[in-house]
């Protein structure tokens, strides 16, 4: 990965091909600033169900959503004032912000629940894909219970064969995003920027 979060060898045409697949209802694999993600149209219930099937993931485990930018995310979810301020402070970045899902995103993402995690990856390829395809699922490209994938060569055959496009951006840094519900002041999973996030939650009304 280059310093700007772009990927050696991937072209805009490659990303557009993946975006076309997502718009057609197919899942794709894409690199992020943490691990490889499994992306599908987050507004399409059938596409979201396909992600659960590929991962063998229980429907009661929500899927997060990636956007091409903070404005795109805030235009589609009914975030509170506090959640909006938090998102503007920490996104793009390795942070998942829990907000009200609203009506634009597929309820299958959260098994019908009212809250969803949103991401704006600190990674040019991931943001470009999400911007071109619309909001996409942001879940790691692995079978449920297996380790996250940092290299395309390590993808489970079921995931690889089930995706229309695999964007190979080389080895990713690894790790998991920090998951935060700013409205409730709760860090559900601590990871990158956790200390700064705790300070923000304690100091911001």
C-alpha positions, 0 to 999 in steps of 0.5 A, a space after each residue: 500500500 502506498 503512503 496515500 492509501 492507494 494500491 500498487 497495480 490497481 487502476 481506476 478501471 479495476 475499481 470501476 469494474 468492482 463497482 459495476 459488480 456491486 451495482 449488479 448485486 454481486 459481492 466483491 473483495 476489496 482492501 482497506 487500511 486494516 484487512 480485506 473487506 467483503 463488499 456488496 450493495 448495502 441498500 439491497 437486501 438480497 446482496 446483503 443476504 449473499 454476504 451472510 451466506 458467503 461468510 456463514 455468518 449468523 444473522 444476529 451479528 450485524 454488518 457495518 457499512 462503508 461510504 466513500 466520504 463522511 458527507 455521503 454517510 451523513 446524507 444517508 443515515 439520521 445521525 444525531 448532532 453528537 454522532 455527526 460531530 464524532 464522525 467528522 472528528 474521526 473519519 476517515 479512519 479505522 473507526 466504526 461509528 454506531 448510529 441510527 440505521 434509518 430507512 435507506 440501508 437494508 434492514 438485513 444488515 442489522 437483523 431489523 435492528 435500529 442501529 448500524 455501524 458506519 465506516 469511511 475507510 482511510 484507504 483510497 481504493 476502499 473509499 473510491 469503490 464505496 463512492 462509485 458503488 454507493 454504500 457497501 458492506 464493510 465486513 472482513 472477507 473471511 468465513 465466520 470464526 476464521 481469521 481476518 485476511 491480509 493477503 488475497 492469497 489467503 482468501 477462503 475459496 468459498 469467498 473468492 469463488 463467490 465474488 465477482 471481482 477481487 481487488 488485490 491491493 497487496 498485503 494490508 496492515 491488519 487489525 480491526 477498527 474501533 467500534 464506538 457508539 457516541 450517542 451512548 458514550 460506549 466503545 464496543 471494541 477498542 482498537 486504533 485511536 481508542 485513547 483519543 476517542 475516550 478523551 473526545 467522549 469525556 470532553 464533548 457534550 
